[in-house]
Amino acid sequence: MTGRVFRGLRAAGRNWTMSLGLLLLSGVALMALTASLLFPLSPYDMIGPPLQWPGQFDGAVLGTDALGRDIAAGIFYGARISLLVGFASVACALVFGVLIGAFAGYYGGWVDTVLMRVTELFQTIPQFMLAIVVVAILGASIGNTIVALAVVSWPAIARLVRGEFMVIRQRAYVQGCIVLGMSDLRIMFVQILPNAISGVTVMSTILIATAILMESALSFLGFGDPNVITWGTMIGMGRGNLRDAWYIITIPGLALLLTALALNLVGDGLNDLLNPRLRKRKAG
Amino acid sequence: MTASPPRIPLSFVGKRLLYGMMTVFAIAVINFFLLQLAPGDAAEALAGEAGTASPEYIAELRAQFGLDQPLMLQLWAFVSRLFTLDLGYSFRYGADVADLIFARLPATLLLMTTSVVFAVIGGIVLGVTAARFANRLPDRLISFTGLLFYATPPFWIGLMMILVFSVWFGWVPTSGMENVLAFNTGWARAVDIGHHLILPALTQAFFYLAIYIRLVRAGMLDVLSLEFIRVARAKGISEARIGYRHALRSAVMPLVTVVGTNVGGFLGGAVLTETVFSWPGVGRLMFDAMFQRDLNLLLSILILSSVFVVVTNFVVDILYVLINPTVELK
């Protein structure tokens, strides 16, 4: 196990873009963890005069918005929401997507047909519109945003898992398990799933980035939880000052960009790491 | 190219058509159950939250939906209403929902088509260039730019472009679809709309541009290693001609399907782009409907958009057979 970790680390060292992604991601995580330590006041509190440019007012390094709120505080607290929503929604989508994909791929036949038709159906409905309608019906809150994003994220996972299961199911060792009389559930989740996990990990990383961007889009439009400040909310509220105080929307936008970029870099790195065959082909 | 276009058997079209109809039906069912999740009964959810509906209207809705009937009959009422395109009435707008949506459709279609064209052309040009310089500087630059586009919130790109190109440089208007006060007609109007169209279309295109660059690059790399390309090289055909004429034809094939599956994404993205640029399309209508809690209008837009995706997928299926005669018809 330690050998595997060590090899992983060494490969990560070779792959500098992945290291950059991990570094950025740790930065965002650190911001999320230290938010309440560094900024004991709520990010909604007025801490100084309004519309102070970064560096102009001592109390606010990144300046203040139109209501005199600290932009740096918003960025730190926003990191929490982005990470929470991104990871939680993809975690929910993973549970659901893996279940559906596993059953469809393992049993095939009519089970596969029915489950995949349902999955395709959800992929037909425009994702972002579906997320908006789910939030409209359930009400705007963090929990409901997570549900809405999970609802639109699971089909991609289900299709991927189904494909992997269909291939792995044909391998000799799985046939061996069947002959041994192992239960279907045990074969699916103890024997096959660990071998299908690498593709799922890569896809999850990318999906977290997408979920974070979609959350920001929802709160940008004003459909997010009204009780928390997120990066999307900050951009939405700063729109009115686009001409005279463009830093208000630029800063949270950069935060979003860097976070999503970091997750994509990590995803690409993991892909190279977990699919060495592909890496060789790319280099050759 | 003297070969006659392949004949598409009617049974194939029929099957696809039937499949599309079933999909639309299933989408209606999903929406029905979504509506069941709303607090209160469906009539209150549809009309009550709009805040302006009269009690008579709610009572009428209840009767129309048959809310005193068993769930299955309610479902039947809901679905048959949809199939007759009777989407109800919006008190906020004082108009039929179907009319509202169809009036906004041309603006959205114009925006969508333009951004698809931008994304596809950009994706092909940049993807082919990246593949020709695989793993060298131009490739790395293009791939990294693509990744940046992929990771940037589209609405933020839109706002930043307004800041740079409208506010600072003053090249293009900040919002709207045309200068209505100018009372332009004919060509002048078309030019004016085109002028307003550039930024929103670019905003929508960037995200997909990133995907298409990757796809074309990968497809080109696969094709460029094949035998017939080596033959073309041996014949002394220039690299650019090989890239664009010989390899591209095969590499671009998967792009058709992917663009087809992205139509739903473009529609969803339109909610953001049209809100940022005050573009008077269906996406902007959806934003307003959400803001005013007009749930019926909201659901109707979702359903019609899904139907639109089904129709486009049907067209793409047929198109794919036409451009790629080797595909097997099932």
Chai-1 contact restraints between the chains, C-beta under 6 A:
chainA,res_idxA,chainB,res_idxB,connection_type,confidence,min_distance_angstrom,max_distance_angstrom,comment,restraint_id
A,L121,B,A26,contact,1.0,0.0,6.0,A-B,restraint_1
A,T124,B,S306,contact,1.0,0.0,6.0,A-B,restraint_2
A,T124,B,V309,contact,1.0,0.0,6.0,A-B,restraint_3
A,I125,B,S306,contact,1.0,0.0,6.0,A-B,restraint_4
A,P126,B,G264,contact,1.0,0.0,6.0,A-B,restraint_5
A,P126,B,L267,contact,1.0,0.0,6.0,A-B,restraint_6
A,P126,B,G268,contact,1.0,0.0,6.0,A-B,restraint_7
A,P126,B,S305,contact,1.0,0.0,6.0,A-B,restraint_8
A,Q127,B,G268,contact,1.0,0.0,6.0,A-B,restraint_9
A,F128,B,G268,contact,1.0,0.0,6.0,A-B,restraint_10
A,M129,B,G268,contact,1.0,0.0,6.0,A-B,restraint_11
A,M129,B,L302,contact,1.0,0.0,6.0,A-B,restraint_12
A,M129,B,S305,contact,1.0,0.0,6.0,A-B,restraint_13
A,I132,B,M290,contact,1.0,0.0,6.0,A-B,restraint_14
A,V133,B,L298,contact,1.0,0.0,6.0,A-B,restraint_15
A,V133,B,L302,contact,1.0,0.0,6.0,A-B,restraint_16
A,A136,B,M290,contact,1.0,0.0,6.0,A-B,restraint_17
A,A136,B,L298,contact,1.0,0.0,6.0,A-B,restraint_18
A,I137,B,L34,contact,1.0,0.0,6.0,A-B,restraint_19
A,I137,B,L37,contact,1.0,0.0,6.0,A-B,restraint_20
A,I137,B,A38,contact,1.0,0.0,6.0,A-B,restraint_21
A,L213,B,P153,contact,1.0,0.0,6.0,A-B,restraint_22
A,S216,B,P153,contact,1.0,0.0,6.0,A-B,restraint_23
A,A217,B,L272,contact,1.0,0.0,6.0,A-B,restraint_24
A,F220,B,F155,contact,1.0,0.0,6.0,A-B,restraint_25
A,L242,B,L163,contact,1.0,0.0,6.0,A-B,restraint_26
A,R243,B,V167,contact,1.0,0.0,6.0,A-B,restraint_27
A,W246,B,L163,contact,1.0,0.0,6.0,A-B,restraint_28
A,I249,B,L159,contact,1.0,0.0,6.0,A-B,restraint_29
A,G253,B,W156,contact,1.0,0.0,6.0,A-B,restraint_30
A,L256,B,P153,contact,1.0,0.0,6.0,A-B,restraint_31
A,L257,B,A151,contact,1.0,0.0,6.0,A-B,restraint_32
A,L257,B,T152,contact,1.0,0.0,6.0,A-B,restraint_33
A,A260,B,A151,contact,1.0,0.0,6.0,A-B,restraint_34
A,L261,B,A151,contact,1.0,0.0,6.0,A-B,restraint_35
A,N264,B,L147,contact,1.0,0.0,6.0,A-B,restraint_36
A,N264,B,A151,contact,1.0,0.0,6.0,A-B,restraint_37
